[in-house]
Amino acid sequence: MLQSTQNIRPESRLSVLALLELLKPITWFPPMWAFACGAISSGVELFANPWLLLGGIILTGPLVCGASQVVNDWFDRDVDAINEPNRPIPSGRVPGNSALYFAIAWTLIALTFALSLGPWVYGATILGLVLAWAYSAPPFRFKLNGWLGNAAVGFSYEGLAWITGAAVLLSGTMPNEKILLIAVLYSIGAHGIMTLNDFKSVQGDLKMGIRSVPAQLGVDKAAKLACVFMAVPQIFVIGLLLQWQQPTHALAVAVVLFLQFIAMIRLVKNPEKLAPWYNATGVTLYVSGMMITAFAIRALM
């Protein structure tokens, strides 16, 4: 159970820069990349309507992902007081309930913006934001269990963003079954990526009772499990691409997966130390495979 906010520093004047820090722009890349993959996989001319494309990127990155980050920081403020006391809320740079009000307002802005992009985009946005709040906020607080929390984030950041990208280019209509299947597979793989992200806060998680996968299994077993979660969906993707008569793309995904295997061998030797390194290498290869797959689906259209 979370402790009180006694570790949070006294209130200070609200800073606009601190609010921007809460949105964590560095975290926008994964859903924006998945959105781009979805847009490419739609088979539609990407720049036929550049404003629509830009709107989708804004929705998945700054708005939906940004809202999820603010929500998480608000409900995680006690954990941050231990792990990252200089974050905007525990440091007092976003005082009082300002972050909560900001999270609600940003969520409403995202929902309003999504309305203009079609029913499938709006539906995906609603689901993404529901998962964002359920991940961090009681009574659900999925993040207290690494299995549920990582699944929620992986599905939001990869699957829903991919589906949104396709739906935006398809004028808000339902993407086909190939797009939906690939989006689900890469979402499953993202569970492993999220597990690696939990290594940086294992000590704080143990103190706060957050049952992240590394906290439950230990970092060694969690690292091996993360590798399995990342690798198996890509093996299925390769098989599907071969079935869909895309051998060149299948070979390219196989190559990036092989390079990931090499990186994984190093990762499991010292996962707590090498998780940031793997995020810069293996995860880059993972998302490269996503883009290759998106072009493979596009070739089928």
Residue pairs with C-beta under 8 A, 6 or more apart in sequence:
1 209
2 78
2 79
2 208
2 209
3 78
3 208
4 78
5 77
5 78
5 81
7 78
7 81
7 82
7 85
7 90
8 77
8 78
8 81
8 89
8 90
8 92
9 85
9 90
9 91
9 92
10 92
11 92
11 95
11 96
12 92
12 93
12 95
13 95
14 93
14 94
14 95
14 98
15 88
15 93
15 94
18 88
18 93
18 94
19 88
19 94
19 98
19 102
21 87
21 88
21 93
22 69
22 70
22 73
22 88
22 89
22 94
22 99
22 102
23 62
23 66
23 69
23 70
23 106
24 66
24 69
25 62
25 66
27 65
27 69
28 60
28 61
28 62
28 65
28 66
29 61
30 65
30 157
30 158
30 161
30 190
30 287
31 60
31 61
31 64
31 65
31 156
31 157
31 158
31 160
31 161
32 57
32 60
32 61
32 65
32 161
33 287
33 290
33 291
34 60
34 157
34 158
34 159
34 161
34 162
34 165
34 183
34 186
34 290
35 56
35 57
35 60
35 61
35 161
35 162
35 164
35 165
35 168
36 57
36 165
36 291
36 294
37 162
37 165
37 290
37 291
37 293
37 294
38 161
38 162
38 163
38 164
38 165
38 166
38 167
38 168
38 169
38 175
38 179
38 183
38 294
39 46
39 53
39 56
39 165
39 166
39 168
39 169
40 46
40 165
40 291
40 294
40 295
40 297
40 298
41 162
41 165
41 166
41 175
41 178
41 179
41 182
41 293
41 294
41 295
41 297
41 298
42 165
42 166
42 169
42 170
42 175
42 179
42 298
42 301
43 297
43 298
43 300
43 301
44 169
44 170
46 53
46 169
47 53
52 117
52 168
52 169
53 168
53 169
55 113
55 116
55 117
55 168
56 117
56 121
56 164
56 165
56 168
56 169
58 113
59 110
59 113
59 114
59 117
59 121
59 125
59 164
60 161
60 164
60 165
63 106
63 109
63 110
63 113
63 114
64 110
64 125
64 128
64 129
64 132
64 156
65 157
66 106
66 110
67 103
67 106
67 107
67 110
67 129
67 132
68 128
68 129
68 132
68 135
68 136
68 156
70 99
70 102
70 103
70 106
71 103
71 107
71 132
71 133
71 135
71 136
71 137
72 132
72 135
72 136
72 143
73 80
73 87
73 88
73 89
73 99
74 89
74 99
74 100
74 103
74 136
75 136
75 137
75 138
75 141
76 136
76 143
77 87
77 89
77 90
77 99
78 208
79 201
79 204
79 205
79 208
79 210
80 87
80 89
80 90
81 90
82 204
82 207
82 208
83 200
83 201
83 203
83 204
84 90
85 91
88 94
88 99
89 99
94 102
107 129
107 132
107 133
110 125
110 129
111 122
111 125
111 126
111 129
114 121
114 122
114 125
114 126
115 122
117 167
117 168
117 172
118 167
118 168
118 171
118 172
118 173
119 172
120 163
120 164
120 167
120 170
120 172
120 173
120 174
120 175
121 164
121 167
121 168
121 172
124 160
124 163
124 164
124 167
125 164
127 156
127 160
128 156
128 160
128 161
131 142
131 152
131 153
131 155
131 156
132 156
134 140
134 141
134 142
134 152
135 141
135 142
135 143
135 149
135 152
135 153
136 142
136 143
142 148
142 149
142 151
142 152
143 149
143 210
143 212
144 209
144 210
144 211
145 211
146 194
146 195
146 198
146 211
146 212
146 213
146 214
146 215
146 216
147 213
149 194
149 212
150 190
150 191
150 194
150 195
150 198
150 213
151 191
153 190
153 194
154 187
154 188
154 189
154 190
154 191
154 193
154 194
155 187
155 190
157 190
158 183
158 186
158 187
158 189
158 190
158 290
159 183
159 184
159 186
159 187
159 190
160 183
162 179
162 182
162 183
162 186
162 290
163 175
163 179
163 180
163 183
166 175
166 179
167 173
167 174
167 175
175 183
178 240
178 244
178 297
178 300
179 297
181 240
182 237
182 240
182 293
182 294
182 297
185 233
185 234
185 236
185 237
186 233
186 237
186 290
186 293
188 229
188 232
188 233
189 229
189 230
189 231
189 232
189 233
189 234
189 286
191 226
191 229
192 225
192 226
192 227
192 228
192 229
192 230
193 226
193 230
193 279
193 283
193 286
195 212
195 213
195 214
195 222
195 223
195 225
195 226
195 229
196 223
196 226
196 271
196 275
196 278
196 279
196 283
197 275
197 279
198 205
198 212
198 213
198 214
198 215
198 222
199 214
199 219
199 222
199 223
199 271
199 272
199 275
200 275
200 276
201 212
202 212
202 214
202 215
202 219
202 272
204 210
205 211
205 212
205 214
205 215
206 215
213 222
213 225
213 226
214 222
214 223
216 222
217 225
219 271
219 272
220 268
220 271
222 271
223 267
223 268
223 271
223 275
224 268
227 264
227 267
227 268
230 260
230 264
230 282
230 286
231 257
231 260
231 261
231 264
234 253
234 257
234 260
234 286
234 289
235 257
237 253
237 289
237 293
238 250
238 253
238 254
238 257
241 247
241 249
241 250
241 253
241 293
241 296
242 250
244 296
244 300
246 296
246 299
246 300
249 292
249 293
249 295
249 296
249 299
250 296
252 289
252 292
253 289
253 292
253 293
256 285
256 286
256 288
256 289
256 292
257 285
257 289
259 285
260 282
260 285
260 286
263 278
263 281
263 282
263 285
264 278
264 282
266 274
266 278
267 274
267 275
267 277
267 278
267 282
